[in-house]
Amino acid sequence: MNDSGNGKMVATVSKDDGMRGNDRQPRLTVGLSGSNLVRVSDFNQRVVLQAIRVAGGEVSRSELAAATGLTFPTIANITRRLIDEGLIHETARIKGPRGSPASRLAIDPDGCFSLGVNIDRDHVAVVILDLAGGVRARSVKEVDFPSPEMVVDFVQEWYAETTDALKLDRERFIGIGLAIPDDIGTIALPKMPDAYGVWATTNVSLMLQDGLSLPVLRDNDAAAAAIGEAQFGNGRQFTDFFYVLISAGLGGAVVVDNEYVRGGNGRAGELGLLPANFNHPAGPTVQDCVSLSELRLRLEKAGYTGSVAELRADVERHNPVVRAWSLEAAKTLTLPIMTVNALLNPTAIFIGARLPSCLLDSLILELNRNIAALGSSVPNMALIQRASHDEDAVAIGAAILPFIAHTLPSHAALMKNLS
């Protein structure tokens, strides 16, 4: 971000801003790291902005000083900059016990925006998120195994039409967050065409960056959903949790001390690729059972040809099929979830999916029952519960990625990479 000279924050784009292939920008640097005054100043500004957001309404400068531990003069300087950049604004004044009335501060939702894009094997979802965390617009295109060109055309057209219709200032967009499954185009799913393998060699980040002239930040879909849960969902109540994403495949993500944990190669939480039967490790994987692809395959064998979205309207008509899938999915997930509990000891486990609410609730209930029936073999079992945002979870999480890069407090904003 830079200042355009008129008080507005504008996104700057370079060819190196988009993530290449499976490379991802680290949020916590590795090895010996220090910080400098510029980074400390930027970090403090992010902390104050977040404190105003978390307040959920109006807050005074003295309240911000108490909440952040920063001195009042520092708060005054930071809030002045935030006002000049159009990220917050002053609201009504309140009378104190003595002296002049104190002004109140609030987030300006129009301060900046982010575009979130979720690409999967059965749909493309897009959202526009404002600085206050509000979803300004959303759209989901149900399509099986879309090509990269079709995805980019859809996103470009929707972005242009929506920003025009809502009269959103495109100069206030700070970037595109892209959430896409790992190994897309290479892990076989039912009915996947051979041509879909093009995704393995396509830099869709660069295509979106060039098409919309915005920097792109990319992560996998489960990671994005977990980040969204931590920032704007039920995950705000917990510092540590595990997220299970049931999509066309199956993914997982680890959050520890409010930070998403990537793992050595960025693949932490990969439940879907575990063997479904540990006695036969070369057999089916967990996602071969616990995925929307498998559910759709079973429904089609029973004569249903609609999408998962259409299934919401008439799930009862196919209850025997979905009930059988739910029971088997819960059984298949039981051991992996117990393993997660034993190794990570999370305080909560969230499951998110583009499923009818009654079906997701049934799956979670059955899974909790399975684990309870096993007794206390694993201590301190976390309660499994529904994630927030339902079908928009991944796209919203993706939209948060540019905010992490530019406005939200994070370790990477503070630490100076010495490499």
N, C-alpha and C positions, 0 to 999 in steps of 0.2 A: 504494500500500500504506500502511496505517497500523497502529498498535498497538492491539489491542482491549482492552488493560488487563490481559490475562491472559498476556501473553508471546507471543501468537499474531499472525502477520501475516495481515491480512484484506484482501480486495480491495474497493476502493471504486468505485462505479459512478456515472458521471454521463452525461447524455444526449449530452455532447460527446466522450466517450471513444472511441466507435466511429468508424471512418473513414467518411466520407461519399463515396459514389460511388467514383471512382478516386483520391481524395486519399489520400496516404500520409504517415506521419510521417517527417520526415527524420532520419537517424541522424548526419549530419554537417552542421552548420549552415553556411549560406552567408554570406560577407562577413566583416566584422570581428566577432570574438567573443572574449569573455573568460570568466573563470570566477570563482566566489566560493568562500568557505570551505565553505559547505554542499555545493556540488557536488563540491569536491575530497574532502571527507570521504566522501560517498556513493560517489564513484568509487573511492577507496582501499578501501572496504568491498567493493565489487564485485570489485576485483582480488584481494583476499585470499580471498574466497569462491571465485573461479575458480582460484586457486593451490591451494586445498585440493581442488577437484574434479579438477584436472589431475594432482595427485599420485596419484590413483587408489586411495588407501587412507588410511592414517593418516599424519599429519605433525605435527611439533612446532612450537611457536611460533618457536623459533630458526631452524628450517628455513624457515619462512615469511618471516622477516625477511631471510634470505639470498636467497631466491627473488625477493622483491618489491622489495628495497632500502629498505623501510620500517624505522624504528627498532623495537627490541623493545617499548618502552612503547606505541608506536602499534599494533603488532600485538596487544599485550595488551588494549588498549581495544577494538579492532575485534572481536577474537574473543569478547570478553565480550558485546558487543552481538549478535553472530551467534548465540551460545548462548542469550541471552535471547529472541531472536526465533524460536528453534526451528529454525534453518537448519543448524546444526552441533551436534555433541555431543562431549564428551570420552570417550575410550576408555581403554585400559590405559595405565599409566605404564611408562616404560622407565628403567632405571638408567643414569646418566651416570658419567663418571670420578670425579666428586665431587659432593657436595651432594645435595639431595632429588631423587628420580626425577622426570623431566619427563613431563607429561601429553601425550597424543597427541590430535589432533583429526581428525574425519572429517565428511563431508557427511551430514546426516540426509536420506535420500531422501524421507521424509514431510514435510520442511520446507515444501514447497509443490508444487503440481501445476499443469499447464497442459493445456488441451484443444485439440488440433489438428484442424482440419476442412479437408479438401480437396474442393472441389466441381468436377466436370468434366462434360463432355457425355455421358460414358458410365459414371460411377460417383460415389459419395460415400464418402470414407474418413474415419475418425475414429480418433484415438489419444489416450491419456492418458499424458503424460510426467511423470516425477517430477524432483525437483531434481538427482538424480545422473545424469539422462539416460536412465533406464530406462523402457522402454515397459511400462506397467502393463496396458494393455488396448488392443485394436485391433479394428476391424471395417470391412469394405468391403461396400457395397451396390452391386451391379452393376445399373445402370438407365440406359436411354437417355433423354437429354434430360429430366432430372427438373425438376419445377416448384419454385420457391422454397419454397412451402408444404410440399411433400413433404420437401424437404431439412431444413427446420427441425423438422418433426415427427419425422423420423428421428433427428436429432441430440439433440433434447430427450429422447426416449424412451430412447435408448441411454445417454445421460449419467446419467439417473435410475436406470436398472436397473443399470448398471455400478458406479456409486459405491456403491449399496446393497449389491450383491453382494460387492464388495471391501472394504466398510466404510471407504471413503475419506472424510475430513472435507471437506465441500464448502466450509467456511470457509477451507481452505488452498489453494483454487484461485485463482490470481492473474489469470486471464483466458483468453480464447479467441483462438487464432491461426487466421486464415482465409486459405487460399490458393485463389485462383480465377483462371482465365485472364483476361487482358485482353480486352476487347471481347466477353465472353461474351454470346451472344444476338444479336450483330450480324454476326460473321464467319460466313459460310455454310459448313456442313459437310454431307457426304452425309446425306440423310434427315432433316435438321433440320426440325421442324415450325414453321409460322408462329407458333404460340403461344409458342414458345421465346423470341421476341423480348422477352417481358416482363422478362427478366433485365436488359435495358439500362436499365430504369426502376425496378428494384426495389432497395431498400436492404437487402440480406440481412444486412449487419453489424448494423443496428439491430434487425432481426427476431430475430437470435440473441441480441443483448444484452438485449432485452426479455424473451425467452423464458427465458433462463438466469440473468438478473441478474448477468452478468459482462461486464467491458469487452472489446471486440473490437478486435484489431489485424489489419489486412488487408494482404496483398501478393499479387503474382501468383504463379502456381504455379511457374514456373521460378526466380524469386527465392527462394521458400521452399525449394525443393530444394537450391539452391546454398548457402543459409544453413545448412541441415541438414548438408550435406557438409562445410562449413567447421568446424562445431562438433563434430559427432559422427561424421564419416566420414573417408574417405581424404584429404579436403581439408586435414586438420590437418597433413599433411606438406608442404603447399605454401602459400606466401603469396599466390600469384597463380595463378588457374585460370579456365577457361571451362567452363560447365555447359550441356549440351544435354539438354533434356527432350523425349522423344518421348511424347506423350499423345494425346488425341483430336485435338489440333493439334500444333504444334511450337513450342517456345520456347527461349530461351537466356538466360544470366545471366553477368555479369562479376564476378569477385572480384579486387581488387587490394589488396595489403598487408593481407590478411585482412578487408577491408571490401567489402561488396556495393556495386557502382557502379550507381546508378540511371539516369544519363544526364539530359539536360536536361528531359525530360518523363516520366521514369520508365519509358522504353521501351528502354533499352540491351539489346543482345543479341537483338533480334527477328529471328532467322534465318528463321523460318517464313514471313514475309511477303515475303521476297526472291523475285525471279523465278527459277523453276527453270531457265529458259533465258534468258541475258542478251541473246541476239539477238532475243528476242521478249518484252520486259518486260511486255506486256499479257496474256501467256498464263498458264499455271499457276504457282502459287507453290511454294516448296520444300515447305511442309507439305501441299500437294495430293498429294505422293508420299510424303514422310517423315512419316507419322502413323498412328496406330492406326485412324483412320477409314478411310483408304485401304486398309490391310491387311484390315480387316473387309469392306469392299466387295468386294475381290477374292476373299476366302474365300466370301462369300455367292454370288457369281457361279459359284463352283466347287461350290456345294451345301452349304457349311458355314453353319450358322445359330446356333452357340453364341457365347458371349462370349469375349473375349480370355483371361479367367481359365480358362475350360474348355479353351481351346486348349493350355494348358500340359500337359494330360494326354495329348493325342493329336497333338502337333505333327508327328510323323513321318508321320502319315497324310495330312497336307496339305503335305508337304515341297516338292513342285514349286511350289506357289503361294507359300509363304512364302520359298522360296529365290529365286524371281524378284523378289519384293518387296524382299528383303534386298539383292540385287545392284543393283537400280535405286535404292534408298534410299541405298546407299553412294556410287553414282555421283553422285547429286544433291547429296549433302552434301560431296563432295570440294572443290569450289571455295569454298563458304562457309567450310569449316573452314580451308582454306589462307589465306583472307582474314583470318580471326580471328587466325591465327598471325602473319601479316605485320603487322597493325595493333596487336595487343596483346602479342605475344610472351609468352603464358602459359607457365608451367612444366608445366602439365598440362591436358588436356581430358577431362572426364568426360561419359559418356552414361548417362542414366538412363531407364528405360522400364518400363511394366507389361507386359513381354514374357517368354516362356519364356527361361530362362537361355541355352539353346543358341542361340536365335535372336538374342538381343542380342549374344552373343559372336561369332556369325557375322558380324553387321553390322559390329562393331568391327574384326574381323580384315580384312574386305574393305576397309573404309575406310582402315585403316593401309597395306594393300597398294597401294591406289590412289595414296595420297600418296607412298609410297616409290618407286613406279614413275615418278613425275614428277621424280625426282632432287632436286637441291639448288636448285631455282628459288627456294624460300623458305628462308632459313637458320633454324637452331634450331627445327625443327618439334617441337612438343610431342607426346609419346606420348598416343594416345587410349586411354582405359581405362574400365572399368565403374565406375559410381558405386556408392555404398553403399546399403543399405536396400531396394533393389529397389522393390516396389510401395508401400511405406510412406514413401518418401523425401519426398514433398511434404507429407504430413500431419505427419510428424516435424518437417520444417522449419517448418511453420506453428506447431506447438506451441512452437517455440523463440522465436517473436516476443514473447510475453509475458515470457519470461525475459530477453530483450534489454532490454525496457522496464524491468524491475524488478531483475534480479540480475546480469546479465552486464556486464563492462566494455565500454563503447563510447564513441565520440567524443561522441555526443549527451548521454551522462550527465555528461560533463565540461564541455562548452562551454555558455556562457550565450548564448541567442539574444537578440539586441538588437532584433529587429524588433518 
